[in-house]
Amino acid sequence: MMNSAAAPPSNARLPTSIKRYLLVFRIIIALIVALTVIYTCWKISHQLKTSGFDSRKINWGWISAAVVSYVSAMTLSWMFWHRVLLAIGQRAPLGKTLMAFFASQLGKYVPGKAMVVVIRTDMIRGLSTSVRSGGADSQQEFNPIQTGPAAASVFVETLTWLFVGSALGCLLLMIQFRDQRWLLIAAALVTIVAGALTAPPVFQAIARRLGVARGNDLGKSADALLAGLNWPTMIFGWLVMTLGWCLNGLSLWLVLYGMGDTGIKIEDYPLTLTCVCLATVAGFVSLLPGGIGARELVLIPLLGARFGSVHAVIAAILIRLVWLGAELLTSGIIYFMFRGRR
């Protein structure tokens, strides 16, 4: 018996009118993201000029190390997201999911945060890898990624990241800043909500209710499709995300060290980790583009208590510049490495 192969899904099968709408939709997304990123860069540049900071004091070697630390943290988040995709039966090439993950980070600079989900889901929707069954009558099948499960995987990754960050920040806040009562309450609430939503039984129930498995090409029921989203998968995510947050805290520590005259010591690392966790979570919850303003509202008072208000303001500006630069750089590099038909 001859081997048979199913053709991989392609946008070429879509009607011309739908392909045009998709093209316009993607162009609009690209323009919105580009404009918001340009505005963020302008805002950061303006803040640096008005702060009166002398950029000649900066040690760019340490700043580069901060970029590497942040990119490493994002890579860990991508690893968990890719594992979630596999857990719910969605197989895609590593390079494509890597490109989609890093490209979607720029969606954070669009108000509302939904653009991250839109960009990432759109970039992997319909992608597939071949699955060959064994034996003499082997068949090569192509299982395309479905829109519902793809979007659900992004929510799992994002909520897990949010849960771990808020839990770490809450714990560290109780140790170092017990007087920050309102900040502690807010962090605890985010921890409870995000933790509850990512608990496998709860998320599976929500996903079934939203019909994420409806119309999937794998012929699986919702229960079968979501079975892989279990406690071992989530525990892996908590461990990986914890390491990722630690790398984010290291990124801020390296920025402060690279500023030259802050007097930062290794003993200050728990402080930078606390600041990064709480500031990033606050920025996410605020729904502001890139959390601009909300992050600084948390960062500056906490850092100012140790390094003074001037250094705190400059560090808050520089860490935003470092992270934005890292996102732009990695998105560009990965795009040219893995660009293809989509």
C-alpha positions in Angstrom: 0.0 0.0 0.0 1.3 3.4 -0.9 2.0 6.1 1.7 -0.5 8.9 1.6 0.0 12.4 2.8 -2.4 15.2 3.6 -1.5 18.6 2.3 -0.7 21.1 5.0 -3.2 23.9 5.6 -2.5 27.1 3.8 -4.0 30.6 3.5 -4.2 29.8 -0.2 -7.4 27.9 0.4 -9.1 30.9 1.8 -11.4 33.0 -0.4 -9.7 36.1 -2.0 -12.0 38.5 0.0 -11.1 36.9 3.3 -7.4 37.0 2.4 -7.7 40.7 1.7 -9.4 41.3 5.1 -6.6 39.4 6.8 -4.0 41.4 5.1 -5.7 44.7 6.0 -6.1 43.5 9.6 -2.4 42.6 9.9 -1.3 45.9 8.4 -3.5 47.8 10.9 -2.1 45.8 13.8 1.5 46.5 12.6 0.8 50.3 12.2 -0.8 50.5 15.7 2.1 48.6 17.3 4.7 50.7 15.4 3.1 54.0 16.4 2.7 53.1 20.1 6.3 51.8 20.2 7.5 55.1 18.6 5.5 57.1 21.1 7.0 55.1 24.0 10.5 55.6 22.7 9.9 59.4 22.4 8.4 59.5 26.0 11.5 57.7 27.4 13.9 60.0 25.5 12.1 63.1 26.8 12.1 61.8 30.4 15.9 61.1 30.2 16.6 64.6 28.8 14.5 66.4 31.5 16.0 64.3 34.3 19.4 65.9 33.7 21.2 62.6 33.9 24.7 62.4 32.4 24.7 59.4 30.1 28.5 59.3 30.2 28.3 57.7 33.6 26.6 54.6 32.2 28.6 51.4 31.9 27.1 50.0 28.7 28.6 46.5 29.4 26.4 46.1 32.5 23.4 47.5 30.5 24.0 44.9 27.8 24.1 42.2 30.5 20.7 43.6 31.7 19.3 43.1 28.2 20.6 39.5 28.1 19.0 38.8 31.5 15.7 40.1 30.3 15.8 38.2 27.1 16.6 35.0 29.0 13.5 35.6 31.2 11.3 36.0 28.1 12.8 32.8 26.6 11.7 30.9 29.7 8.2 32.2 29.3 8.2 31.1 25.7 9.3 27.6 26.8 6.3 27.3 29.1 3.9 28.7 26.4 5.2 26.1 23.9 4.7 23.4 26.4 1.1 24.5 27.0 0.5 24.4 23.3 1.8 20.8 23.1 -0.3 19.9 26.2 -3.5 20.8 24.5 -2.7 19.1 21.2 -1.4 22.1 19.2 1.9 21.3 17.5 3.9 24.0 15.7 7.5 24.5 14.7 9.7 25.8 17.5 11.0 28.7 15.4 7.5 29.8 14.5 6.2 29.9 18.1 9.4 31.6 19.2 8.9 34.3 16.5 5.2 34.7 17.5 6.0 35.0 21.2 8.7 37.7 20.9 6.7 39.6 18.2 3.7 39.7 20.4 5.6 41.4 23.2 5.4 44.6 21.3 1.6 44.3 21.6 2.0 45.3 25.3 2.4 48.9 24.1 -1.1 49.0 22.7 -3.8 50.0 25.3 -5.8 47.1 26.7 -3.2 44.3 26.5 -5.5 42.3 24.2 -3.1 42.9 21.2 -0.6 40.4 22.7 -3.3 37.7 22.4 -4.3 38.9 18.9 -0.8 39.0 17.5 0.4 35.7 18.9 -2.8 33.8 18.0 -2.9 35.2 14.5 0.8 34.3 13.9 0.4 30.7 14.8 -3.2 30.0 13.8 -3.2 27.4 11.0 0.5 26.5 11.4 1.2 22.8 11.6 3.9 20.1 11.8 3.7 16.7 10.2 2.9 13.8 12.4 3.9 10.4 10.8 2.2 7.2 12.1 4.4 4.1 12.3 4.4 0.9 10.3 4.6 0.0 6.7 1.4 1.9 5.9 2.7 5.1 7.5 0.7 8.3 6.9 1.9 11.9 7.2 -0.8 14.1 8.8 -0.9 17.8 9.3 -2.7 19.0 12.4 -3.2 22.8 12.1 -3.3 25.0 15.2 -6.8 26.1 16.0 -7.7 29.7 17.0 -9.5 28.8 20.2 -6.8 26.6 21.8 -4.1 29.0 20.6 -5.8 31.9 22.3 -6.4 29.8 25.4 -2.7 28.9 25.6 -1.7 32.6 25.6 -4.1 33.3 28.5 -2.6 30.3 30.4 1.0 31.6 29.9 0.1 35.2 30.7 -1.9 34.4 33.8 0.8 32.0 35.1 3.4 34.7 34.6 1.1 37.2 36.5 0.4 34.7 39.3 4.0 33.9 39.9 5.1 37.6 39.8 2.4 38.8 42.1 3.0 35.9 44.6 6.8 36.6 44.7 6.2 40.3 45.1 3.7 39.7 47.8 6.0 37.4 49.7 9.0 39.8 49.4 6.8 42.8 50.3 5.9 41.2 53.6 9.5 40.7 54.4 10.9 44.1 53.3 8.0 46.7 53.1 5.4 45.8 55.7 4.3 49.4 55.8 3.2 49.3 52.1 -0.2 47.9 53.2 -2.2 48.9 50.1 0.4 47.6 47.7 0.4 44.3 49.7 -3.3 44.0 49.5 -3.3 44.6 45.8 -0.6 42.1 45.2 -2.4 39.5 47.3 -5.7 40.0 45.3 -3.9 39.6 42.0 -2.2 36.4 43.3 -5.5 34.9 44.4 -7.3 35.7 41.2 -4.6 34.7 38.8 -3.8 31.6 40.8 -7.4 30.5 40.8 -7.9 31.1 37.1 -4.8 29.0 36.2 -5.7 26.1 38.5 -6.3 23.2 36.0 -9.8 22.3 37.0 -10.9 26.0 37.0 -9.3 26.8 33.6 -10.5 23.6 32.0 -14.1 24.5 33.1 -13.8 28.0 31.7 -12.3 26.8 28.5 -15.1 24.2 28.0 -17.6 26.9 28.7 -16.0 29.2 26.1 -15.9 26.4 23.6 -12.2 26.5 22.8 -12.3 22.9 21.4 -15.3 23.7 19.1 -14.5 22.9 15.5 -11.1 21.5 16.1 -9.6 19.4 13.3 -8.3 16.7 15.7 -11.7 15.2 16.3 -11.2 15.5 20.1 -13.7 16.4 22.7 -13.0 19.4 25.0 -12.1 17.0 27.8 -9.6 15.2 25.7 -8.1 18.4 24.2 -7.7 20.0 27.7 -6.5 16.9 29.5 -2.9 17.8 29.1 -3.4 21.1 30.9 -2.8 19.4 34.3 -1.0 20.0 37.5 2.4 18.7 36.3 2.2 21.2 33.4 1.3 24.1 35.7 4.0 23.1 38.3 6.6 23.2 35.5 5.2 26.7 34.6 5.5 28.0 38.2 9.1 26.8 38.4 10.1 28.2 35.0 8.3 31.5 35.6 9.9 31.9 39.1 13.4 31.6 37.5 12.2 34.1 34.8 11.1 36.6 37.4 14.5 36.2 39.2 16.2 37.1 35.9 14.0 40.2 35.6 15.1 41.2 39.1 18.7 40.7 38.0 18.1 42.9 35.0 17.1 45.8 37.2 20.0 45.2 39.5 22.4 45.3 36.6 20.9 48.6 35.4 21.4 50.2 38.8 24.9 48.8 38.9 25.6 50.1 35.4 24.5 53.6 36.4 27.8 53.9 38.2 27.2 55.9 41.4 24.2 54.3 43.1 26.2 52.3 45.6 24.2 49.2 44.9 25.3 45.9 46.5 24.5 42.3 46.0 22.4 42.4 49.2 20.1 44.8 47.3 19.0 42.0 44.9 15.8 41.1 46.9 14.8 44.7 46.6 15.2 44.9 42.9 13.3 41.6 42.5 10.5 43.0 44.7 10.4 46.2 42.6 10.3 44.3 39.3 7.5 41.9 40.3 5.2 44.5 41.8 5.9 47.2 39.1 5.3 44.8 36.2 2.2 43.4 37.7 0.9 46.9 38.4 1.6 47.9 34.8 -0.3 44.8 33.5 -3.3 45.3 35.7 -3.5 49.0 34.8 -4.1 48.1 31.1 -2.0 51.2 30.1 0.3 50.9 27.1 3.4 49.1 28.4 2.2 49.8 31.9 3.7 53.3 31.4 3.2 55.4 34.5 1.9 52.5 36.6 5.3 50.8 36.7 7.0 54.0 37.7 4.4 54.7 40.4 5.6 51.5 42.1 9.3 51.5 41.2 10.2 55.0 42.2 9.0 55.0 45.8 10.5 51.5 46.6 13.8 52.3 44.9 13.9 55.8 46.3 13.9 54.6 49.8 17.2 52.9 49.2 18.9 54.9 46.4 17.3 58.3 46.5 14.6 59.8 44.4 16.9 61.0 41.5 18.5 57.6 41.0 15.1 55.9 41.4 13.6 58.0 38.6 16.6 57.4 36.2 16.6 53.7 37.0 12.8 53.5 36.2 13.4 55.2 32.9 16.5 53.1 32.0 14.9 49.7 32.8 12.0 50.6 30.5 14.4 51.6 27.8 16.4 48.3 28.3 13.3 46.1 28.1 11.8 47.9 25.1 15.2 47.7 23.3 15.5 44.0 24.1 12.0 43.4 22.7 12.7 45.3 19.5 16.1 43.7 19.0 14.9 40.1 19.7 11.8 40.5 17.5 13.9 41.7 14.6 16.6 39.0 14.9 14.1 36.2 15.3 11.9 37.5 12.4 14.9 37.3 10.0 15.9 33.9 11.3 12.6 32.2 11.0 10.6 34.3 8.5 8.6 32.2 6.0 5.4 32.3 4.2 3.5 33.6 7.2 
